[in-house]
Amino acid sequence: MFKMFCFCIAVFLAGSVCTTAGASDVLEGIWDPAKYISLDEIKPGMEAYCLTEYGVAGIEKFGMEVVDVVRNLNPSSGPGSRDAILVKGTDERFIHTGPVAGCSGSPVYIDGRLAGALAFTWTYTKDALYGATPIAEMLAVGRGGDSRKRTEQGALVFDYTVPIDFAEIDRQFRNSFLKASHGLRGTNYLPNPLITSGLPAEVCEQLSETVEPFGFVVVAGAASTGADVAAGNTTQLMPGSYIAVPFVSGDISMSTSGTVTEVIGDKIYAFGHFLLGYGQIDLPLATAKVHTVVPSISSSFKLASVLEIVGAITTDEAAGVVGRIGLEAKTIPLTIRVDRFNDTEKRLYNCRLVNNRMLSPFYLRMAVTGAASQLGDLPSEHMIEYKVDIGIREAESVAFKNVSSGMDLNEVVMECYSSIGLLMNNPYQEVDIESIDIDIRIIPRSIISHIWSVDLSDSKVKAGRSIDITAVLESTLAGRKQYQWTLEIPEDLPPGKYQLTVGGYRDYEQFLIKAAPHRFIAQSLPSLIEALNNSLQIDRDKLYCLLALPPGGVIIETAELPDLPATKALLMQDTKRTLRVRPYSHWLERNLQTESIVIDKKVLQITVEK
């Protein structure tokens, strides 16, 4: 299981495990010299073979020849630097296809004993030349041999001390993935074939653009329908068997895949290199069926389908992954309902989403995009009504509904996966997400409008009186519509000039973030959930009217004391206090349902007289 592009020796730079010579302590009780061959016994020119699946014939033997043993591929990494066995395929099929994405983990045997697993190659190599991870390094996975597990990549780091900004979160997500890739070896990350089903071609192209920089080869396959399982076409895992790690399963499926190297009891060793490099991990393990190998000048790959989940991947280190048959990895139930204007029926997608801080948000994003795009791209004039419910064990759910127009799926998808990312990567406490339920309705009509005019009954008013406001909104299809409302001026409002803002949700949101930032900042898991709900529940299809008033009272951390007398408020704002204290902003607010999304604002000034 590997990709040709830029994989080569760099895969060995990801971490370090013990070499064969230093493996005695780590592998005590597991190393069998009659079953495994050490690097010291391997010489150039020795005959070898590997076991792997190339099609419906199942596991087959492919002839190879030892080129050499290369030790200490990364001298700068210090003790425990990686070693490799260089082997060249002599089988005509290997020569024809060249290195194949999906062969990583294929066990290599020399002198009838297991030597290691195919793990890397060189970009555009003309020969079927591979590097194999020594079996001693693979058997050390999970036994303390990998001193440089990349667990720091298992979480994304966000700034929870500032108001939630979904566009900024999206940018940080992308940067985090790039850092994960380039920080590892300067090029690709996650060098695995990605079997997909239930995704339209356009979404697969988007997926390819996103994941290819990390080493993925996106391959259209098929999820298990139960027919193969019912017919007895399941796989008993053994060296050379093809396996998959489902990130999304069910009506939409996305699974990475590769080959089993060794099976000891209920434990399997696979891939010959890291999957994510997280150390301890909990991912589903499934059997898979190879239909054929598709030769390609750039990168040949195995065309395969996922069969059934049989266990869980529990350890992920530089030299490979370890899983156990019979274990059940935690996954998140994901339900997506789509009602499209050009579909004869409403679609229901029942899926299971991987439970992982970094993977869950990413694959939720692709699943939602795939479900909503099954019948093609959205027309240029469109609106989306959506409702999302994220269930959290022993906590309030994150639930919101809203409308979007002219933004394709960007706002829907960004709010869904950013919420999951913030929840799963929060620094306060672990979050157990129980379910994700999403409803999407797509209509071929734009509801974007502009403010044509805003008029006041009088720009001067006495305290305790009211003013009438008339706003005219204009849209391309609906023309102009007029809205009227009354704003009452408080009796105790001091004389002076005041700013009145009439606008859409974006300006309203920015006003709230400036006036009451604590409502959008997390200091604990409950406050994170509250901040998400506060941000996500701002209706886009309303017209907002805001009259800024003089500040009064204080905010202590998140506690609002708007009526605190000025003398006490001054004392509370003493710089020597450890709690964060800020003035409380006051304003008058009115909103009207418009069934359109206002994208601009008008600012007027009123004078309050004595």
BELRAJO-V549171 format. One record per backbone hydrogen bond with DSSP energy under -1.0 kcal/mol. CO is the residue of the C=O (numbers start at 1). NH is the residue of the N-H. Records with the same first field share a line. If there is no record, write none. Layout:
CO=NH + NH
This chain:
4=7
7=11
8=11
9=12
10=13
11=14
20=23
23=27
27=30 + 31
32=35 + 36
35=114
38=41
39=42
43=46
46=66
48=64
49=109
50=62
52=60
55=58
60=52
62=50
63=90 + 91
64=48
65=88
66=45
68=86
70=84
74=77
75=78
82=73
84=70
85=132
86=67 + 68
87=130
88=65
91=95
92=96
93=97
94=98
100=103
101=302
103=106
104=259
106=118
107=51
108=115 + 116
109=49
110=113
113=110
114=37
115=135
116=108
117=133
118=105
120=131
121=8
122=125
127=129
128=89
130=87
131=119 + 120
132=85
133=117
134=138
135=139
138=141
140=143 + 145
145=147
150=153
151=154
160=522
165=169
166=170
167=171
168=172
169=173
170=174
171=175
172=176
173=177
174=178
175=179
176=180
177=181
178=182
179=183
181=185
182=186
190=192
192=217
193=257
194=219
195=255
196=221
197=253
200=204
201=205
202=206
203=207
204=208
205=209
206=210
207=211
208=212
211=214 + 216
212=215
217=194
219=196
222=306
226=230
227=231
228=233
229=232
238=241
241=260
242=288
243=258
244=286
245=256
247=354
248=254
249=352
253=197
254=247 + 248
255=195
256=245
258=243
259=271
260=240
262=269
264=267
266=325
267=264
268=323
269=261 + 262
270=272 + 321
277=150
279=316
283=313
285=310 + 311
286=244
287=307
289=305
292=303
294=301
300=101
301=294
303=291 + 292
305=289
308=287
310=326
311=285
312=324
313=283
314=281
315=322
316=279
317=320
320=317
321=270
322=314 + 315
323=268
324=312
332=353
333=436
334=351
335=438
336=349
337=440
338=347
339=442
340=343
347=338
349=336
350=251
351=334
352=249
353=332
356=360
359=363
360=364
361=365
362=366
363=367
364=368
365=369
366=370
367=371
368=372
369=373
373=376
382=406
383=443
384=404
385=441
386=402
387=439
388=400
389=437
390=398
391=434 + 435
392=395
398=390
400=388
402=386
404=384
407=410
409=413
410=414
411=415
412=416
413=417
414=418
415=419
416=420
417=421
418=422
419=423
420=424
421=425
432=393
435=391
436=335
437=389
438=337
439=387
440=339
441=385
443=383 + 445
447=597
449=599
450=474
453=472
455=470
459=607
461=609
462=465
465=489
467=487
468=457
469=485
470=455
471=483
472=452 + 453
473=481
474=450
475=479
479=475
481=473
483=471
485=469
487=467
489=464
490=493
496=608
498=606
499=548
500=604
501=546
502=602
503=544
504=508
505=509
506=510
507=511
508=512
509=513
510=514
511=515
512=516
516=519
517=520
520=164
524=528
525=529
526=530
527=531
528=532
529=533
530=534
531=535
532=536
533=537
541=594 + 595
543=592
544=503
545=590
546=501
547=588
553=584
554=561
555=582
556=559
559=556
561=554 + 564
565=569
566=570
567=571
568=572
569=573
571=574
574=577
580=557
582=555
584=552
586=549
588=547
590=545
592=543
597=449
600=504
602=502
604=500
606=498
607=461
608=496
609=463
